[in-house]
């Protein structure tokens, strides 16, 4: 996590804390174009399933955000799911930095939409 910017390290901390607090499969956090952050955990109810990143994108949209700069997803999964990347692109366009890491916050990969 040492080569991330201070703002991206903050996203890792938020995603990690949210996942740990809820015991969810994954935690995520995003930073919008105004510097506001949104953190969420996976929602896994019998009638509603939403990824942590999906919840973050929905929160940003519902809050009136105009775009996103960066995202962090912490999970045991090997990659950020394609539907989650599509949601990022739909809302924020190309160029959103996406960090993927394990549940402890060790970032394994950085890509962009």
Buried (B, 14 or more C-beta within 10 A) or exposed (E): BEEBEEEBBBBBBBBBBBBBEBEBBBBBBBBBEEEBBBBBBBBEEEEEEBBBBBBBBBBBBEEEBEEBBBBBBBBEEEEBBEEBBEBBEEBBEEEBBBBBBEBEBEBEEBEEB
